[in-house]
Amino acid sequence: MKILLSELALRGLSKDIARVMGSRPFECVSFEDAVASGRRDFDVAFVSRDVTGLSTKHELAPSLKACYQVLEESPNLRWVHIHSAGADRDVYVRLKAKGVQVATSSGANAEVVAQTALAGLLALSRKFPELIHAMHAKKWAPLLGSQLPPDLSGQTALLVGWGPIAQRVAQFLTMLGLRLKVVRQQVQSESFAKPASHSPQPEMLTFEAIDSALPTIDWVILMCPLTAKTRGLINSRRLNLLPPGAGLVNVSRGEVVVERDLIEALQNGSLGSAYLDVFEHEPLSPTSPLWNLPNVILTPHSAGFSAGNELRVSHLFLDNLASWAFE
């Protein structure tokens, strides 16, 4: 078995891979060597975070393009494990169309993304963008009178998606006293680990029921994969269904929101605020109005970044390798 991975991953995982493979013959080759030598005889590939580097799915560094070329030109390739939770990059779509199994690292950074989503919501609810703007202007501007932030307890959040991230966010928000509604593919009666036994279960909705729910929602939190159903899900019409002052948190994919409509809603005040970690095109253009809006927090698609991710992703890869190699 020919296993393709980065030089960095090879140095860190060579002993673990040998342990997993046992007596089965295998060879590990780095992406760097494969690019230089022209080898294309690989069965398995591990795309760790260092392979993609600073590239986004929209703008690829030449080194990443070369790595993707190795993957697509390897006729024996049967399985690829990737560091991300989503597999919507074009190269993975093409590989899956050719019959290559693409395994994600869903769940590896779920706790980190959930914490980031919560941090974004809390920062918006406490009007940190306005306070930070005043700080940079060296202006003493307490939030009093009409500027007083409303209490979070008793507000309603709509969680779009019900994977590991959303379920963890649900626990956080339940502790803070928010009411929850969840949008998912199929409505099922299902429990989740709650901090208190008396906490109510979230109300489960289908995607078709979003419009009827939005007028009662204070927060929309996007944690869903990018699919044909979720692309452009949040558009001008749906933003206008939200009550004045509602907030949006997006830690899913930028294309779930129609960015032009979002900007307009933030500018005209129909949407109160937004925390955005993802964008329709990444990196976000320096000319985007989003950079200068006073009611917005932006981060560069880094909601899931954490020092512990590499180890968690590596363990997922090794576990999957053990299952896949001996099936």
C-alpha positions in Angstrom: 0.0 0.0 0.0 1.4 3.4 -1.0 0.4 6.1 1.5 0.8 9.8 0.5 1.1 12.5 3.2 3.1 15.7 3.9 6.7 15.6 5.0 5.6 17.1 8.3 2.9 14.5 8.8 5.3 11.7 7.8 7.8 12.8 10.4 5.2 12.9 13.1 3.2 9.8 12.2 5.6 7.3 10.7 5.8 5.1 13.9 2.0 5.2 14.4 1.4 4.3 10.8 3.8 1.3 11.1 2.0 0.2 14.2 -1.4 0.4 12.5 -0.2 -1.4 9.4 1.5 -4.2 11.4 2.8 -6.9 9.0 1.1 -5.5 6.0 3.6 -4.1 3.5 3.3 -0.3 2.9 5.3 2.6 1.8 4.9 6.2 2.9 5.8 9.0 0.4 5.6 12.7 1.0 3.6 15.1 -1.2 6.8 17.0 -1.7 8.6 13.9 -3.1 5.7 13.0 -5.2 5.6 16.4 -6.8 9.3 16.4 -7.5 9.5 12.8 -8.7 6.3 12.6 -10.7 5.1 9.5 -8.9 1.4 8.7 -9.2 1.1 5.2 -7.7 -0.7 6.0 -4.5 -3.6 4.1 -2.8 -4.2 6.4 0.2 -3.6 10.1 0.9 -3.8 12.2 4.1 -4.3 15.9 3.5 -3.2 17.5 6.7 -3.6 21.2 7.6 -0.1 22.0 6.6 -0.8 20.8 3.0 -3.5 23.5 2.4 -1.6 26.1 4.4 -2.9 29.6 3.8 -4.7 28.7 0.6 -8.5 29.0 0.5 -10.8 26.9 -1.6 -11.1 29.8 -4.0 -7.4 30.8 -4.2 -4.8 28.1 -4.3 -1.1 28.5 -3.8 1.0 26.8 -6.6 2.3 24.2 -4.0 -1.3 23.2 -3.2 -2.2 23.0 -6.9 0.7 20.6 -7.4 -0.5 18.4 -4.5 -4.0 18.3 -5.8 -2.6 17.4 -9.2 -0.9 14.4 -7.7 -4.2 13.3 -6.1 -6.2 13.6 -9.4 -3.5 11.9 -11.5 -3.2 8.9 -9.2 -5.2 6.1 -10.9 -5.0 3.7 -7.9 -6.2 6.3 -5.4 -9.1 4.8 -3.4 -9.3 6.8 -0.2 -8.4 10.4 0.9 -8.6 11.6 4.5 -8.8 15.4 4.8 -8.3 17.7 7.8 -11.4 19.7 7.4 -15.0 18.9 8.4 -16.3 19.7 5.0 -15.4 18.2 1.6 -16.9 20.9 -0.7 -13.6 21.9 -2.3 -13.7 21.3 -6.0 -10.9 18.7 -6.0 -12.8 16.5 -3.5 -16.0 16.8 -5.5 -14.1 15.6 -8.6 -12.4 12.8 -6.7 -15.7 11.5 -5.3 -17.1 11.6 -8.8 -14.3 9.2 -9.8 -15.2 6.8 -7.0 -12.5 7.9 -4.5 -13.7 7.8 -0.9 -13.2 11.1 0.9 -13.2 11.0 4.7 -13.5 14.2 6.6 -12.3 15.1 10.1 -15.8 16.1 11.2 -15.9 16.5 15.0 -12.2 17.1 15.5 -12.7 20.8 15.9 -16.3 20.8 16.9 -15.7 22.0 20.4 -13.4 24.9 19.2 -15.9 26.0 16.5 -18.8 25.9 19.0 -16.8 28.0 21.5 -16.0 30.5 18.7 -19.7 30.7 17.6 -20.6 31.3 21.2 -17.9 34.0 21.6 -19.2 35.7 18.4 -22.8 35.7 19.7 -21.8 37.0 23.1 -19.6 39.7 21.7 -22.5 40.9 19.4 -25.1 40.7 22.2 -22.8 42.8 24.5 -22.2 45.3 21.6 -18.5 44.7 21.6 -18.1 46.1 18.0 -19.5 49.5 19.1 -17.4 49.4 22.3 -14.2 48.6 20.4 -14.9 51.3 17.9 -15.2 53.8 20.7 -12.1 52.4 22.3 -10.0 53.0 19.2 -11.5 56.5 19.0 -10.5 57.1 22.6 -14.1 57.9 23.4 -15.8 57.1 26.7 -19.2 55.8 25.5 -21.1 53.7 28.1 -24.0 51.8 26.7 -26.8 53.5 28.4 -30.4 54.5 27.7 -31.5 53.2 24.2 -28.1 51.6 23.8 -28.6 49.2 26.6 -28.1 45.6 25.4 -31.1 43.4 25.9 -30.8 40.4 28.2 -29.9 37.1 26.3 -32.0 35.0 28.6 -35.4 34.5 27.0 -34.3 35.2 23.5 -34.7 32.6 20.7 -31.9 31.2 18.6 -32.3 29.3 15.3 -29.6 26.7 14.9 -29.2 25.8 11.2 -27.6 22.3 11.2 -27.5 19.6 13.9 -24.1 18.1 13.8 -21.5 18.0 16.6 -20.9 21.8 16.5 -24.6 22.7 16.7 -25.3 20.2 19.5 -22.5 21.7 21.6 -23.7 25.3 20.8 -27.2 24.1 21.9 -25.8 23.1 25.3 -24.1 26.5 25.7 -27.1 28.5 24.8 -29.4 26.4 27.0 -27.2 27.3 30.0 -27.6 30.9 29.1 -31.4 30.7 29.1 -32.1 31.0 25.3 -34.9 29.2 23.6 -33.8 27.0 20.7 -35.1 26.0 17.3 -33.2 23.7 15.1 -33.3 23.4 11.3 -32.2 20.0 10.0 -32.8 17.7 7.0 -35.2 15.5 8.8 -37.2 16.2 12.0 -36.7 13.5 14.5 -37.5 13.1 18.2 -34.0 13.1 19.6 -32.4 14.1 22.8 -29.0 15.7 23.4 -26.8 16.1 26.4 -28.2 19.0 28.4 -26.7 20.7 31.4 -29.9 20.4 33.4 -32.6 17.8 33.2 -35.4 20.4 33.3 -34.1 22.2 30.2 -36.5 22.0 27.3 -35.7 20.2 24.1 -35.1 22.3 21.0 -37.9 22.6 18.6 -37.0 20.7 15.5 -37.9 22.2 12.0 -37.3 21.2 8.4 -35.7 23.6 5.9 -39.1 24.1 4.5 -40.3 25.6 7.8 -37.6 28.3 8.1 -39.7 31.1 6.7 -42.4 30.6 9.3 -39.9 30.6 12.2 -37.8 33.6 11.3 -40.2 36.4 12.5 -39.7 35.0 16.1 -35.9 34.6 15.9 -33.3 36.8 17.7 -30.2 34.9 16.5 -29.6 32.8 13.4 -26.5 30.6 13.8 -25.3 28.8 10.7 -23.5 25.5 11.3 -24.6 23.5 8.3 -22.7 21.9 5.4 -22.8 23.5 2.0 -25.3 21.6 -0.2 -27.7 22.4 -3.0 -30.3 23.0 -0.3 -28.2 25.4 1.9 -26.5 27.4 -0.9 -28.0 30.9 -0.8 -30.3 29.8 2.1 -30.0 33.2 3.8 -31.1 35.8 1.3 -32.7 39.2 1.2 -36.2 37.9 1.6 -35.4 35.8 4.6 -33.3 38.5 6.2 -36.3 40.8 5.9 -38.4 38.2 7.8 -36.3 38.6 10.9 -37.3 41.1 13.6 -35.4 44.4 13.8 -32.1 43.9 15.8 -31.7 40.2 15.0 -28.1 38.9 14.8 -26.4 36.4 12.5 -23.5 34.1 13.2 -22.0 32.1 10.3 -19.3 29.5 11.1 -20.5 27.2 8.2 -19.7 28.2 4.7 -19.9 31.7 3.1 -22.0 30.5 0.2 -24.9 29.7 2.6 -25.5 33.5 2.8 -26.1 35.8 -0.2 -23.3 38.2 0.7 -24.7 41.1 -1.3 -28.1 40.8 0.5 -26.4 40.5 3.9 -24.4 43.7 3.4 -27.5 45.6 2.4 -29.4 44.3 5.5 -26.5 45.3 7.8 -26.2 48.7 6.1 -29.9 49.6 6.3 -30.4 48.2 9.8 -32.8 45.5 9.0 -30.2 43.1 10.4 -28.8 44.2 13.7 -25.4 42.6 13.7 -23.3 39.7 12.3 -20.3 37.6 13.2 -18.8 36.1 10.1 -16.0 33.6 9.9 -16.7 32.5 6.3 -17.4 34.4 3.0 -18.5 33.8 -0.6 -15.0 34.3 -1.8 -12.0 33.9 0.4 -9.9 35.7 1.3 -12.4 38.5 1.6 -11.7 41.3 -0.9 -10.1 44.5 0.7 -12.9 46.4 -1.1 -15.7 44.6 0.6 -18.0 46.9 2.6 -18.0 44.3 5.4 -14.6 45.5 6.6 -16.0 48.9 7.7 -19.4 48.1 9.0 -19.6 49.0 12.7 -22.0 46.2 13.6 -19.9 43.3 12.2 -17.1 41.1 13.5 -15.0 39.4 10.9 -12.5 36.5 11.3 -10.5 34.9 8.5 -12.1 31.4 8.4 -10.4 30.4 11.6 -13.2 29.5 13.9 -11.9 26.0 14.2 -8.2 26.8 14.6 -6.7 25.4 17.8 -3.3 23.9 18.9 -5.0 20.6 19.7 -6.6 20.1 16.2 -3.5 18.4 14.6 -3.4 15.6 17.1 -7.2 15.0 16.9 -7.2 14.9 13.1 -4.2 12.6 13.1 -6.0 10.2 15.5 -9.0 10.2 13.2 -6.8 9.4 10.2 -5.0 6.6 12.0 -8.3 5.1 13.2 -9.7 5.2 9.7 -6.5 3.8 8.3 -6.8 0.8 10.6 -10.4 0.2 9.6 -9.8 0.8 5.9 -6.6 -1.2 5.5 -8.0 -4.4 7.0 -11.6 -4.4 5.8 
